[in-house]
Structures are given as structure tokens and as C-alpha cells.
Amino acid sequence: MRIFIVGFGCVGQSFAKLLREQSAALYREHAITPRIVGVADSRGAAVSERGLDPQELVDLKDRGSSVADHPDYGVRATDHGRLIRESDADLLVEASPSRMDAPAGAIDNIKAALSSGMHVVTVNKAPLAVAMPALIELAEYNRVALRFSGTVGGGTPMLRMAQVSALGDEVVRIRGILNGTTNYILSKMHETGADFDAVLAEAVELGYAESDPSADIDGIDAATKVVILANVVLNQRATLSDVAVEGIRGMERSRIEDAAKQGMVLKLIGEVGEELRVEPQLVPRGDALDVSKNLNALSVTLRSSGDITLIGRGAGGVETATAILRDMLDIWQTVGE
Ligand SMILES: NC(=O)c1ccc[n+]([C@@H]2O[C@H](COP(=O)([O-])OP(=O)(O)OC[C@H]3O[C@@H](n4cnc5c(N)ncnc54)[C@H](OP(=O)(O)O)[C@@H]3O)[C@@H](O)[C@H]2O)c1
């Protein structure tokens, strides 16, 4: 399987390393020989039909260079859509930044791949949040696969769990802690009695929050995951504008203290049901959704079987790279090259 990777940071590099480390096992257990034929970052690309050495590419990035500085295969072009269309790849991996304010570039990359007959695995949530119904249609029209299991729960297979639960039963509702940063902040406020601003500053320092944490604390990141769950599990053709969103920016300490007095904890909950919403909600102490630190949790309510909850780390470069690998193998097994 020939692979083109767009976005070669934490996740893209982890995926390339994983392919290299697991190449023997992938051939032995799945009869698959992945070959990276293109890699793009913000400054250009490296392209070779014969295959690129993942270690050479990672070494370039470690030195602060672009993949476009590859001595033999570097290309100083940032028209990634054209490079994708011209490549002979079977699979596009979209791992460029999730820019909710500017999703067009990533949408173009995915459209270029799908309409050229390439399968797509994206961990970039932005294109799905604003254009998921159209992208699903385009994939179906071109009879190729579009997978995105790393967009919800990182390496924890939350989407798969929710999809499998729906087989033979009816999903009535989905609720989840879909953003680790906000869960860290609320948990820490609850445990220590500290102010929102102090805990946020600490989260940024520890690397649990971005230097611009707006997408997390304003609930937008969780809302993108609500959109993905609604489309995939409940077949709703939703986009971000269908989600009612309230984040936790400036959360008052008194709300956390009042919750504690009632034996409750305050959590930022993403909900998919009759309505799509993200908002702070009270959860009983010890409930399945009362997870600590930056963990994620997804609870699916089934008409016959009741609640099923999956808890796990919701992010991390290596974790998310394993989700890409899982999607790639899923495509290989179900659709073939
Ligand atoms: N990290 C996680 O735990 C995690 C978990 C789930 C999902 N994700 C998603 O995975 C994606 C990648 O995350 P990451 O942590 O790997 O980010 P990252 O470390 O910041 O890397 C982003 C990469 O994308 C490149 N890039 C920036 N703008 C680009 C553009 N316009 N076209 C092509 N490439 C571009 C960057 O290029 P330069 O190297 O030249 O700067 C860099 O190589 C994001 O969409 C993120 O939301 C991440």
C-alpha cells in the first residue's frame, strides 16, 4: 500500500516510525507492505514513487528542516492538493493541524485524494466538523474508504466501540468526556480548590493545554467530536453549526464547590441524542464519567443493553498513530488496495 502523509509533526512522524518498526509484523500478520511515497509539511514535500525512508524524514525534522530539504526527493511546493492528485498513492493520511478557523486546505487535500480514487485516513478533525456529510458522500461516490478513528479518543477505539454497540441494538444516547484538557482543569479545580486561571496556566506549562487553549476551553474541540459521533453512530448529517456549545472558560470556583456539596462533580460533557450539545454538567461522584486528570470517557446508552462506557487516554502522538494504523489495516482488510 502506497501512502502519502500530509502533516509531519508529532502524529505524522509517530505513524512513519510505527510503519518502520512494525514492517515485519505487518507483512507476516496482514500480508501488507506499506510504502511512504509522499510526505508534506507546511513548507513543502518529499515525493518518491520508489518509497521514502521514514528515518531520513524524521532526521530532517529533528534538525529543524522541512521534508522539502530532502537531498534527493525534496519538492519546494505547498500546493498539496496537486501533489496528492499527481501521486500514485493508495492512501492519504491527513495529519496537518486541526484549524477550525481555516479548514479549507485540509478539506481540499481530502477531496483531492477521494476524487482521485485514494482512501483517506484523517486525524484532522476540522474538515470533518465542517464538511463531514459532503466528504462521506464523496468517498461513497468514488467507492473509497474515509476513516477517522483517531479523531475521537486518540488511540482509544471509542468510535469503533460506539459503532459496534449499535449493531443489533439501538443507540439512544451518547455522552462523553471528549476533551482531556478541560477534564484536567475541572478535576484539578475540584481536587485543589484552585482558580480557573491558575489551573489553566499550570496545564499550559505541563503541556496538557495548547498555548492558545481556546478550542479546548470554549468547547469547540469537544463539539467537533460530537459532530463525528452523530454522523457515524446515529447517521445524522450534522456539522458544527448544529451543536449548542458552552465551554468552561472562566469557570467559577463556587460552581465546583456547590457540585461537591451535592456529591457531584462538574464535567464538560459532549452529548449526542435528540439534540447535539457540549456543556458543563453535574455527574455523580464515582459515576463512569467521573474520570480524573486528562482521561476521556465515552458512554453509549443502548435501548436493550443499557450503558457501556470506555475510558482511555484521548490524545498523544504515538497513541493517535496507532489509530491511523488501525484504520489503515481496516481499509486493507475490508476494501483492499
Ligand atoms: N497530538 C495528538 O495527541 C493528537 C490527537 C488526536 C488528533 N490529533 C490531530 O492530528 C493532527 C496533527 O497533530 P500533531 O500533534 O502531529 O501536530 P503538530 O505536531 O503541530 O504537526 C503538524 C504538522 O503539520 C504540518 N503543517 C502545518 N500546516 C500545514 C499545511 N498547511 N499543510 C501541510 N502540513 C502542514 C506542520 O509542518 P511543519 O513541521 O513545517 O511545522 C507539522 O509537520 C492535528 O489535526 C491534531 O488535531 C492530534
The ligand as an SDF file (V2000), in Angstrom:
LIG
                    3D

 48 52  0  0  0  0  0  0  0  0999 V2000
   -1.1650   15.1130   19.0200 N   0  0  0  0  0  0  0  0  0  0  0  0
   -2.2540   14.4720   19.4460 C   0  0  0  0  0  0  0  0  0  0  0  0
   -2.2980   13.9410   20.5420 O   0  0  0  0  0  0  0  0  0  0  0  0
   -3.4610   14.3450   18.5470 C   0  0  0  0  0  0  0  0  0  0  0  0
   -4.5370   13.5070   18.9150 C   0  0  0  0  0  0  0  0  0  0  0  0
   -5.6350   13.3870   18.0530 C   0  0  0  0  0  0  0  0  0  0  0  0
   -5.6610   14.1070   16.8650 C   0  0  0  0  0  0  0  0  0  0  0  0
   -4.6090   14.9270   16.5750 N   0  0  0  0  0  0  0  0  0  0  0  0
   -4.6530   15.6840   15.3220 C   0  0  0  0  0  0  0  0  0  0  0  0
   -3.5800   15.2760   14.4880 O   0  0  0  0  0  0  0  0  0  0  0  0
   -3.1590   16.3790   13.6790 C   0  0  0  0  0  0  0  0  0  0  0  0
   -1.6570   16.5530   13.8280 C   0  0  0  0  0  0  0  0  0  0  0  0
   -1.3560   16.8180   15.1840 O   0  0  0  0  0  0  0  0  0  0  0  0
    0.1640   16.9290   15.6740 P   0  0  0  0  0  0  0  0  0  0  0  0
    0.1160   16.8750   17.1510 O   0  0  0  0  0  0  0  0  0  0  0  0
    1.0070   15.9650   14.9160 O   0  0  0  0  0  0  0  0  0  0  0  0
    0.5180   18.4220   15.1930 O   0  0  0  0  0  0  0  0  0  0  0  0
    1.9760   19.0730   15.0540 P   0  0  0  0  0  0  0  0  0  0  0  0
    2.9710   18.3370   15.8420 O   0  0  0  0  0  0  0  0  0  0  0  0
    1.7910   20.5290   15.2770 O   0  0  0  0  0  0  0  0  0  0  0  0
    2.3460   18.8430   13.4960 O   0  0  0  0  0  0  0  0  0  0  0  0
    1.6360   19.4360   12.4580 C   0  0  0  0  0  0  0  0  0  0  0  0
    2.3370   19.1510   11.1530 C   0  0  0  0  0  0  0  0  0  0  0  0
    1.5450   19.6720   10.0960 O   0  0  0  0  0  0  0  0  0  0  0  0
    2.3730   20.4990    9.2890 C   0  0  0  0  0  0  0  0  0  0  0  0
    1.5620   21.5580    8.6880 N   0  0  0  0  0  0  0  0  0  0  0  0
    1.2030   22.7660    9.1900 C   0  0  0  0  0  0  0  0  0  0  0  0
    0.4440   23.4390    8.3160 N   0  0  0  0  0  0  0  0  0  0  0  0
    0.3400   22.6310    7.2250 C   0  0  0  0  0  0  0  0  0  0  0  0
   -0.2870   22.7720    5.9690 C   0  0  0  0  0  0  0  0  0  0  0  0
   -0.9830   23.8740    5.6530 N   0  0  0  0  0  0  0  0  0  0  0  0
   -0.1780   21.7510    5.0750 N   0  0  0  0  0  0  0  0  0  0  0  0
    0.5260   20.6300    5.3760 C   0  0  0  0  0  0  0  0  0  0  0  0
    1.1490   20.4490    6.5430 N   0  0  0  0  0  0  0  0  0  0  0  0
    1.0450   21.4370    7.4560 C   0  0  0  0  0  0  0  0  0  0  0  0
    3.4480   21.0370   10.1840 C   0  0  0  0  0  0  0  0  0  0  0  0
    4.5220   21.4500    9.3720 O   0  0  0  0  0  0  0  0  0  0  0  0
    5.9120   21.9890    9.9800 P   0  0  0  0  0  0  0  0  0  0  0  0
    6.6030   20.7580   10.5180 O   0  0  0  0  0  0  0  0  0  0  0  0
    6.5960   22.5450    8.7800 O   0  0  0  0  0  0  0  0  0  0  0  0
    5.5670   22.9860   11.0290 O   0  0  0  0  0  0  0  0  0  0  0  0
    3.7160   19.7820   11.0220 C   0  0  0  0  0  0  0  0  0  0  0  0
    4.5770   18.9220   10.3080 O   0  0  0  0  0  0  0  0  0  0  0  0
   -3.9750   17.5900   14.1400 C   0  0  0  0  0  0  0  0  0  0  0  0
   -5.0470   17.7830   13.2630 O   0  0  0  0  0  0  0  0  0  0  0  0
   -4.4640   17.1780   15.5190 C   0  0  0  0  0  0  0  0  0  0  0  0
   -5.6760   17.7850   15.8710 O   0  0  0  0  0  0  0  0  0  0  0  0
   -3.5200   15.0570   17.3580 C   0  0  0  0  0  0  0  0  0  0  0  0
  1  2  1  0
  2  3  2  0
  2  4  1  0
  4  5  1  0
  4 48  2  0
  5  6  2  0
  6  7  1  0
  7  8  2  0
  8  9  1  0
  8 48  1  0
  9 10  1  0
  9 46  1  0
 10 11  1  0
 11 12  1  0
 11 44  1  0
 12 13  1  0
 13 14  1  0
 14 15  2  0
 14 16  1  0
 14 17  1  0
 17 18  1  0
 18 19  2  0
 18 20  1  0
 18 21  1  0
 21 22  1  0
 22 23  1  0
 23 24  1  0
 23 42  1  0
 24 25  1  0
 25 26  1  0
 25 36  1  0
 26 27  1  0
 26 35  1  0
 27 28  2  0
 28 29  1  0
 29 30  1  0
 29 35  2  0
 30 31  1  0
 30 32  2  0
 32 33  1  0
 33 34  2  0
 34 35  1  0
 36 37  1  0
 36 42  1  0
 37 38  1  0
 38 39  2  0
 38 40  1  0
 38 41  1  0
 42 43  1  0
 44 45  1  0
 44 46  1  0
 46 47  1  0
M  CHG  2   8   1  16  -1
M  END
$$$$
